[in-house]
Amino acid sequence: MILTLSLLSLFALSTTGTFGAPTEAATVARQSIPLLRRNPSPYDIGRLGALAKNQRDNVILKYGGQTKQRRSTGYNSIVDQQYDSSYYGTLAIGTPAESFDVILDTGSSDLWVTGSCGTACGTSATLNPSSSSTFQNLSTPFSIKYGSGNAEGYLGQDVVQMAGFSVSNQGFAVVDSVSEDLLTSPVSGLLGLAWSSLAKSQQTPFWQTLAATNVWDSPLFAVQLTRYTNASNAEMLEPGGVLNMGTCPSVA
């Protein structure tokens, strides 16, 4: 009953306000509001686009982000040396680029090439840092021990290229002292293919930099090796296979 009375009261109030005739004529106050035309924006579409891109780039720099980069694969032909005792490939260092044959070692992570190492270098190519306009001497000593010998020198940075890929400021060692039996001509150094945690130089390995910067189709490398241990007619140097970067080749 209370609900019914309330609804009836509400209806009565609303109908009185809507349809009830006022005793006096209502006066409506009028107010004029001027309309003003806004001037067009001083920025054209091209400038607004540039500003938006700049803002986006700043956000990426601050918080990180993904960028579109061209990815690819590459390969480096390698050589079997002394009946499978070691395998070496070729890389280039400096500006202008100079080529060096380096042992491919999956048990270490450092890259080094010989500088002036006397008779231990034999007839192998040696690096002259002063001939490269992009070489930087890091003035840091370098020393490493292997099962077959030692190497000592100093650290530097330069452009390093291999298999069609390049790293601008790759850290490596210039070796001026090496054990007599560690290298056999034409080899001039060693390229470590293990993770950076094993690097005596504390420099990021060449391959790991390429994998981290997304320049490869896939973040991996693969090695195909030949075997001549039981080949009686094998030479000291034989085709050794292929080092593939950014891909794992299919096996027929």
VOBA-1610 file (N, C-alpha, C; in pm, whole numbers, padded with zeros to 5 digits, always signed):
BEGIN
Met+00083-00121+00000Met+00000+00000+00000Met+00085+00124+00000Ile+00193+00120+00079Ile+00284+00235+00084Ile+00350+00255-00052Leu+00392+00142-00117Leu+00454+00149-00248Leu+00359+00210-00349Thr+00231+00175-00343Thr+00132+00228-00438Thr+00114+00377-00422Leu+00108+00423-00299Leu+00092+00566-00275Leu+00214+00643-00322Ser+00328+00588-00302Ser+00451+00656-00345Ser+00453+00671-00495Leu+00419+00564-00567Leu+00420+00571-00713Leu+00316+00669-00763Leu+00199+00671-00698Leu+00095+00765-00739Leu+00137+00908-00713Ser+00204+00931-00601Ser+00252+01066-00569Ser+00354+01111-00671Leu+00448+01019-00709Leu+00550+01053-00808Leu+00486+01085-00942Phe+00385+01006-00980Phe+00316+01031-01106Phe+00245+01165-01104Ala+00184+01197-00992Ala+00114+01325-00980Ala+00208+01443-00992Leu+00326+01431-00929Leu+00424+01539-00937Leu+00474+01558-01078Ser+00497+01447-01144Ser+00551+01458-01280Ser+00448+01513-01376Thr+00322+01474-01361Thr+00220+01525-01453Thr+00190+01670-01426Thr+00196+01710-01300Thr+00173+01852-01269Thr+00282+01938-01329Gly+00405+01891-01320Gly+00517+01970-01373Gly+00515+01975-01522Thr+00455+01871-01585Thr+00462+01864-01730Thr+00342+01930-01796Phe+00224+01902-01745Phe+00102+01947-01813Phe+00031+02060-01741Gly+00064+02092-01618Gly-00007+02195-01545Gly+00017+02333-01604Ala-00088+02411-01629Ala-00072+02544-01690Ala-00029+02644-01585Pro+00078+02721-01609Pro+00123+02822-01514Pro+00025+02937-01510Thr+00019+03001-01397Thr-00073+03114-01382Thr-00022+03237-01449Glu+00113+03244-01469Glu+00170+03360-01537Glu+00260+03311-01650Ala+00273+03390-01749Ala+00359+03354-01863Ala+00505+03345-01818Ala+00571+03236-01855Ala+00712+03217-01818Ala+00800+03300-01911Thr+00898+03358-01852Thr+00993+03439-01930Thr+01124+03362-01943Val+01172+03337-02063Val+01295+03264-02089Val+01406+03362-02122Ala+01510+03357-02044Ala+01623+03446-02068Ala+01706+03392-02183Arg+01748+03476-02272Arg+01830+03435-02386Arg+01971+03492-02373Gln+02067+03412-02420Gln+02207+03454-02412Gln+02275+03422-02544Ser+02349+03518-02594Ser+02420+03497-02721Ser+02562+03445-02693Ile+02601+03338-02761Ile+02736+03281-02748Ile+02806+03296-02881Pro+02910+03376-02887Pro+02980+03396-03015Pro+03054+03271-03060Leu+03054+03240-03187Leu+03126+03127-03244Leu+03253+03180-03312Leu+03364+03123-03274Leu+03493+03167-03328Leu+03554+03055-03411Arg+03612+03087-03523Arg+03680+02990-03610Arg+03824+02973-03561Arg+03861+02848-03535Arg+03997+02821-03490Arg+04093+02824-03607Asn+04208+02875-03581Asn+04311+02875-03685Asn+04358+02732-03710Pro+04394+02697-03832Pro+04442+02561-03859Pro+04572+02533-03785Ser+04598+02402-03758Ser+04719+02362-03686Ser+04843+02403-03766Pro+04945+02456-03697Pro+05067+02495-03768Pro+05147+02375-03818Tyr+05110+02250-03776Tyr+05185+02131-03815Tyr+05116+02061-03930Asp+05191+02029-04033Asp+05133+01951-04141Asp+05142+01802-04107Ile+05082+01719-04194Ile+05077+01576-04167Ile+05217+01516-04158Gly+05305+01559-04246Gly+05441+01506-04245Gly+05514+01535-04116Arg+05497+01658-04066Arg+05565+01695-03941Arg+05506+01618-03822Leu+05373+01601-03822Leu+05311+01524-03715Leu+05360+01379-03716Gly+05377+01323-03836Gly+05428+01188-03846Gly+05569+01175-03792Ala+05652+01276-03824Ala+05789+01276-03774Ala+05794+01287-03623Leu+05706+01371-03567Leu+05700+01386-03421Leu+05656+01255-03355Ala+05558+01188-03415Ala+05511+01061-03360Ala+05620+00955-03364Lys+05694+00949-03475Lys+05803+00852-03486Lys+05912+00881-03383Asn+05944+01008-03364Asn+06046+01046-03267Asn+06004+01005-03126Gln+05875+01024-03095Gln+05825+00985-02964Gln+05832+00834-02946Arg+05797+00760-03051Arg+05804+00614-03046Arg+05947+00567-03024Asp+06043+00627-03095Asp+06182+00588-03080Asp+06232+00614-02939Asn+06188+00726-02880Asn+06229+00756-02743Asn+06175+00653-02644Val+06052+00608-02668Val+05993+00506-02581Val+06070+00375-02593Ile+06107+00337-02717Ile+06183+00214-02737Ile+06319+00222-02670Leu+06384+00337-02680Leu+06514+00353-02616Leu+06503+00340-02465Lys+06394+00388-02409Lys+06377+00385-02264Lys+06332+00249-02213Tyr+06235+00188-02282Tyr+06175+00066-02231Tyr+06209-00059-02312Gly+06275-00042-02425Gly+06306-00156-02509Gly+06196-00182-02609Gly+06230-00258-02713Gly+06130-00287-02815Gly+06191-00370-02925Gln+06112-00403-03024Gln+06158-00482-03135Gln+06166-00396-03259Thr+06269-00417-03336Thr+06284-00346-03462Thr+06294-00447-03575Lys+06246-00407-03691Lys+06255-00495-03807Lys+06395-00488-03867Gln+06460-00602-03878Gln+06593-00608-03935Gln+06596-00717-04041Arg+06682-00698-04136Arg+06700-00799-04239Arg+06781-00914-04182Arg+06730-01034-04197Arg+06800-01150-04147Arg+06848-01235-04263Ser+06951-01316-04239Ser+07004-01399-04346Ser+07088-01512-04288Thr+07147-01588-04378Thr+07235-01698-04341Thr+07366-01683-04417Gly+07468-01753-04372Gly+07597-01750-04440Gly+07675-01876-04410Tyr+07780-01896-04484Tyr+07863-02014-04458Tyr+08009-01981-04486Asn+08098-02060-04426Asn+08241-02044-04443Asn+08301-02182-04467Ser+08366-02199-04580Ser+08432-02326-04609Ser+08551-02344-04516Ile+08565-02463-04460Ile+08674-02488-04366Ile+08768-02595-04419Val+08886-02601-04359Val+08992-02690-04405Val+09028-02790-04295Asp+09042-02916-04333Asp+09086-03021-04243Asp+09239-03021-04244Gln+09298-03000-04126Gln+09444-02988-04116Gln+09503-03107-04040Gln+09604-03167-04099Gln+09680-03277-04037Gln+09589-03394-03996Tyr+09515-03446-04093Tyr+09435-03567-04073Tyr+09339-03555-03954Asp+09256-03454-03958Asp+09150-03432-03859Asp+09199-03379-03724Ser+09324-03340-03714Ser+09372-03289-03584Ser+09314-03152-03553Ser+09283-03074-03655Ser+09219-02944-03635Ser+09150-02902-03764Tyr+09060-02805-03751Tyr+08988-02750-03866Tyr+08997-02598-03858Tyr+09020-02534-03972Tyr+09029-02388-03969Tyr+08944-02325-04079Gly+08902-02201-04050Gly+08827-02122-04146Gly+08895-01988-04166Thr+08836-01903-04247Thr+08896-01773-04279Thr+08805-01660-04236Leu+08865-01559-04172Leu+08793-01437-04138Leu+08878-01317-04176Ala+08820-01200-04171Ala+08891-01077-04207Ala+08883-00978-04092Ile+08992-00903-04074Ile+08999-00805-03965Ile+09050-00672-04020Gly+08991-00563-03971Gly+09044-00430-03998Gly+08985-00357-04116Thr+09036-00234-04134Thr+08999-00146-04245Thr+09126-00086-04304Pro+09168-00127-04423Pro+09105-00228-04509Pro+09115-00368-04449Ala+09026-00455-04492Ala+09018-00590-04435Ala+09137-00675-04478Glu+09188-00752-04382Glu+09299-00844-04408Glu+09257-00983-04361Ser+09280-01084-04443Ser+09232-01219-04416Ser+09330-01300-04331Phe+09272-01384-04242Phe+09351-01472-04157Phe+09282-01607-04146Asp+09362-01713-04147Asp+09310-01847-04122Asp+09317-01874-03972Val+09204-01916-03914Val+09197-01937-03769Val+09136-02074-03738Ile+09193-02141-03638Ile+09138-02268-03593Ile+08999-02245-03534Leu+08906-02333-03566Leu+08771-02327-03509Leu+08769-02419-03387Asp+08749-02359-03270Asp+08759-02434-03145Asp+08630-02422-03065Thr+08559-02533-03049Thr+08434-02532-02972Thr+08457-02541-02822Gly+08582-02555-02780Gly+08612-02568-02638Gly+08659-02440-02572Ser+08664-02330-02647Ser+08705-02201-02592Ser+08623-02090-02658Ser+08639-01968-02607Ser+08552-01858-02654Ser+08625-01737-02708Asp+08758-01734-02700Asp+08833-01615-02739Asp+08874-01618-02886Leu+08879-01499-02943Leu+08935-01481-03077Leu+09070-01414-03063Trp+09172-01472-03125Trp+09303-01407-03127Trp+09376-01440-03256Val+09460-01346-03297Val+09546-01364-03414Val+09686-01318-03377Thr+09782-01368-03449Thr+09921-01335-03418Thr+09959-01198-03472Gly+10039-01128-03392Gly+10099-01002-03434Gly+10243-01032-03473Ser+10336-00990-03390Ser+10477-01024-03412Ser+10516-01131-03311Cys+10524-01255-03357Cys+10553-01365-03264Cys+10677-01443-03304Gly+10763-01386-03386Gly+10891-01448-03420Gly+10876-01575-03500Thr+10963-01672-03472Thr+10966-01796-03550Thr+10844-01883-03526Ala+10775-01862-03413Ala+10657-01943-03383Ala+10545-01920-03483Cys+10546-01804-03548Cys+10443-01774-03648Cys+10471-01841-03782Gly+10596-01878-03805Gly+10633-01939-03931Gly+10603-01848-04049Thr+10539-01904-04151Thr+10504-01825-04269Thr+10359-01776-04267Ser+10292-01793-04154Ser+10152-01751-04143Ser+10140-01600-04147Ala+10026-01552-04192Ala+09999-01408-04194Ala+09992-01354-04052Thr+10041-01233-04032Thr+10036-01168-03901Thr+09964-01034-03912Leu+09903-00993-03802Leu+09826-00869-03800Leu+09915-00752-03761Asn+09907-00645-03839Asn+09973-00519-03805Asn+09865-00418-03770Pro+09836-00397-03642Pro+09726-00309-03602Pro+09735-00169-03659Ser+09855-00118-03678Ser+09871+00019-03728Ser+09825+00034-03872Ser+09808-00077-03943Ser+09763-00070-04083Ser+09612-00060-04095Ser+09541-00071-03982Ser+09395-00062-03983Ser+09351+00070-03923Ser+09269+00144-03996Ser+09222+00274-03949Ser+09115+00262-03841Thr+09062+00142-03820Thr+08955+00124-03722Thr+08999+00046-03598Phe+09125+00010-03590Phe+09173-00067-03473Phe+09184+00021-03350Gln+09143-00034-03235Gln+09155+00034-03107Gln+09228-00057-03009Asn+09335-00007-02952Asn+09410-00082-02851Asn+09344-00063-02716Leu+09301-00172-02654Leu+09235-00164-02524Leu+09334-00162-02408Ser+09462-00177-02440Ser+09570-00170-02339Ser+09543-00265-02222Thr+09496-00385-02254Thr+09467-00487-02152Thr+09543-00614-02187Pro+09623-00668-02095Pro+09698-00791-02123Pro+09605-00910-02146Phe+09653-01003-02226Phe+09576-01124-02256Phe+09666-01245-02243Ser+09614-01350-02181Ser+09690-01474-02167Ser+09593-01590-02160Ile+09624-01698-02230Ile+09537-01815-02229Ile+09622-01942-02243Lys+09577-02048-02178Lys+09646-02177-02182Lys+09555-02282-02245Tyr+09613-02361-02336Tyr+09545-02474-02396Tyr+09621-02601-02360Gly+09563-02714-02395Gly+09633-02839-02369Gly+09760-02853-02450Ser+09767-02784-02564Ser+09883-02796-02653Ser+09975-02674-02651Gly+09947-02575-02565Gly+10036-02458-02560Gly+09968-02334-02505Asn+10044-02224-02506Asn+09996-02098-02451Asn+10002-01987-02555Ala+09927-01880-02528Ala+09931-01760-02613Ala+09916-01638-02523Glu+09996-01533-02554Glu+09992-01411-02475Glu+09999-01290-02567Gly+09937-01181-02524Gly+09938-01058-02602Gly+09858-00950-02534Tyr+09780-00876-02612Tyr+09699-00768-02557Tyr+09567-00760-02634Leu+09468-00697-02571Leu+09334-00690-02630Leu+09316-00566-02716Gly+09234-00581-02819Gly+09199-00469-02906Gly+09059-00488-02960Gln+09014-00390-03036Gln+08884-00396-03103Gln+08900-00354-03248Asp+08824-00419-03335Asp+08827-00381-03475Asp+08709-00446-03547Val+08695-00413-03673Val+08591-00475-03756Val+08634-00618-03789Val+08545-00713-03762Val+08572-00853-03793Val+08461-00904-03884Gln+08499-00971-03992Gln+08403-01022-04090Gln+08424-01171-04112Met+08312-01241-04126Met+08319-01384-04156Met+08186-01431-04212Ala+08190-01513-04313Ala+08070-01574-04373Ala+07967-01470-04417Gly+08014-01352-04456Gly+07924-01248-04502Gly+07867-01160-04392Phe+07907-01183-04268Phe+07859-01103-04155Phe+07974-01021-04097Ser+07938-00910-04031Ser+08039-00819-03979Ser+08000-00768-03841Val+08099-00756-03752Val+08081-00694-03620Val+08180-00578-03613Ser+08130-00459-03587Ser+08212-00338-03597Ser+08320-00327-03490Asn+08285-00352-03365Asn+08380-00336-03255Asn+08403-00468-03183Gln+08445-00568-03258Gln+08468-00699-03201Gln+08596-00700-03118Gly+08584-00747-02995Gly+08702-00760-02910Gly+08778-00887-02943Phe+08911-00878-02946Phe+08996-00994-02973Phe+09136-00964-02921Ala+09223-01062-02928Ala+09359-01045-02879Ala+09459-01047-02993Val+09556-00958-02983Val+09672-00959-03073Val+09783-01030-02996Val+09825-01146-03044Val+09920-01230-02972Val+10061-01206-03022Asp+10152-01178-02929Asp+10293-01159-02966Asp+10383-01266-02905Ser+10324-01363-02836Ser+10400-01474-02780Ser+10312-01599-02784Val+10358-01702-02853Val+10278-01824-02869Val+10371-01945-02864Ser+10324-02054-02806Ser+10403-02177-02798Ser+10439-02227-02937Glu+10556-02287-02947Glu+10613-02327-03076Glu+10522-02419-03156Asp+10456-02513-03088Asp+10377-02614-03159Asp+10227-02586-03159Leu+10188-02467-03115Leu+10045-02439-03106Leu+09982-02414-03243Leu+10055-02349-03333Leu+10004-02317-03466Leu+10087-02384-03573Thr+10019-02425-03680Thr+10086-02482-03796Thr+10043-02402-03918Ser+10139-02357-03998Ser+10110-02277-04117Ser+10006-02350-04205Pro+09910-02276-04258Pro+09898-02130-04269Pro+09815-02064-04159Val+09788-02133-04049Val+09700-02081-03944Val+09766-01966-03869Ser+09687-01859-03844Ser+09738-01738-03777Ser+09674-01713-03642Gly+09578-01795-03602Gly+09512-01769-03474Gly+09403-01869-03446Leu+09309-01827-03362Leu+09204-01918-03317Leu+09073-01842-03296Leu+08962-01904-03336Leu+08829-01848-03315Leu+08752-01941-03223Gly+08724-01893-03100Gly+08648-01973-03005Gly+08500-01970-03037Leu+08437-02087-03035Leu+08295-02099-03068Leu+08209-02135-02946Ala+08268-02129-02827Ala+08192-02157-02705Ala+08128-02028-02654Trp+08050-02041-02543Trp+07980-01926-02486Trp+08077-01830-02418Ser+08031-01707-02399Ser+08115-01600-02345Ser+08163-01627-02203Ser+08096-01715-02130Ser+08137-01745-01992Ser+08276-01808-01986Leu+08324-01862-02097Leu+08458-01923-02100Leu+08565-01828-02152Ala+08528-01708-02188Ala+08623-01615-02251Ala+08721-01557-02149Lys+08849-01584-02167Lys+08953-01526-02082Lys+08962-01375-02104Ser+08929-01331-02223Ser+08937-01189-02257Ser+08817-01110-02205Gln+08713-01181-02161Gln+08587-01120-02118Gln+08519-01043-02232Gln+08549-01082-02355Gln+08486-01024-02473Gln+08378-01119-02525Thr+08271-01064-02579Thr+08164-01146-02634Thr+08212-01212-02763Pro+08197-01344-02776Pro+08240-01411-02899Pro+08170-01356-03023Phe+08239-01363-03134Phe+08188-01311-03261Phe+08051-01369-03294Trp+08038-01501-03286Trp+07912-01566-03323Trp+07800-01526-03228Gln+07832-01508-03100Gln+07728-01476-03001Gln+07673-01335-03022Thr+07759-01243-03066Thr+07712-01108-03099Thr+07615-01112-03215Leu+07646-01191-03318Leu+07558-01201-03434Leu+07424-01263-03396Ala+07427-01366-03312Ala+07303-01431-03270Ala+07216-01337-03187Ala+07280-01256-03103Ala+07206-01167-03013Ala+07145-01048-03085Thr+07202-01008-03198Thr+07153-00890-03270Thr+07053-00925-03380Asn+07010-01052-03385Asn+06902-01094-03475Asn+06933-01074-03623Val+07058-01085-03662Val+07091-01073-03804Val+07083-01209-03875Trp+07073-01316-03798Trp+07059-01449-03855Trp+06912-01488-03867Asp+06881-01576-03962Asp+06746-01631-03973Asp+06710-01707-03845Ser+06806-01781-03791Ser+06787-01855-03666Ser+06911-01833-03580Pro+06894-01824-03447Pro+07009-01797-03359Pro+07093-01922-03334Leu+07156-01972-03439Leu+07237-02093-03425Leu+07341-02099-03535Phe+07443-02182-03512Phe+07538-02215-03618Phe+07558-02366-03617Ala+07600-02420-03730Ala+07619-02564-03742Ala+07748-02592-03818Val+07814-02700-03783Val+07941-02736-03846Val+07929-02874-03909Gln+07964-02883-04036Gln+07972-03011-04106Gln+08120-03043-04128Leu+08166-03159-04080Leu+08308-03192-04085Leu+08333-03315-04172Thr+08446-03314-04240Thr+08492-03432-04314Thr+08590-03510-04226Arg+08614-03637-04262Arg+08707-03722-04187Arg+08806-03789-04282Tyr+08935-03781-04245Tyr+09039-03842-04328Tyr+09132-03932-04246Thr+09093-03964-04124Thr+09182-04041-04036Thr+09222-04174-04099Asn+09131-04241-04164Asn+09158-04372-04223Asn+09185-04368-04373Ala+09204-04246-04425Ala+09232-04232-04569Ala+09383-04234-04592Ser+09434-04338-04651Ser+09578-04354-04668Ser+09639-04252-04764Asn+09558-04200-04854Asn+09609-04106-04953Asn+09576-03960-04919Ala+09535-03932-04797Ala+09498-03796-04757Ala+09620-03705-04749Glu+09602-03579-04784Glu+09707-03479-04775Glu+09702-03409-04639Met+09803-03328-04610Met+09807-03254-04483Met+09692-03154-04473Leu+09651-03100-04588Leu+09538-03009-04593Leu+09434-03066-04689Glu+09312-03083-04640Glu+09203-03136-04720Glu+09077-03052-04697Pro+08982-03056-04791Pro+08855-02988-04766Pro+08794-03040-04635Gly+08757-02946-04547Gly+08716-02987-04412Gly+08568-02980-04384Gly+08491-02922-04476Gly+08348-02911-04451Gly+08301-02767-04457Val+08197-02735-04379Val+08135-02603-04385Val+08091-02560-04245Leu+08117-02432-04214Leu+08061-02368-04095Leu+07941-02286-04141Asn+07822-02324-04098Asn+07699-02255-04136Asn+07655-02161-04025Met+07619-02039-04060Met+07574-01940-03962Met+07429-01900-03990Gly+07347-01910-03886Gly+07207-01871-03899Gly+07116-01979-03952Thr+07169-02099-03973Thr+07087-02206-04027Thr+07149-02340-03994Cys+07065-02442-03997Cys+07112-02580-03982Cys+07082-02651-04113Pro+07184-02679-04194Pro+07160-02733-04328Pro+07099-02872-04323Ser+07022-02903-04424Ser+06963-03037-04434Ser+07070-03137-04473Val+07058-03257-04423Val+07155-03362-04453Val+07090-03459-04550Ala+07155-03477-04664Ala+07099-03565-04768Ala+07108-03710-04726
//
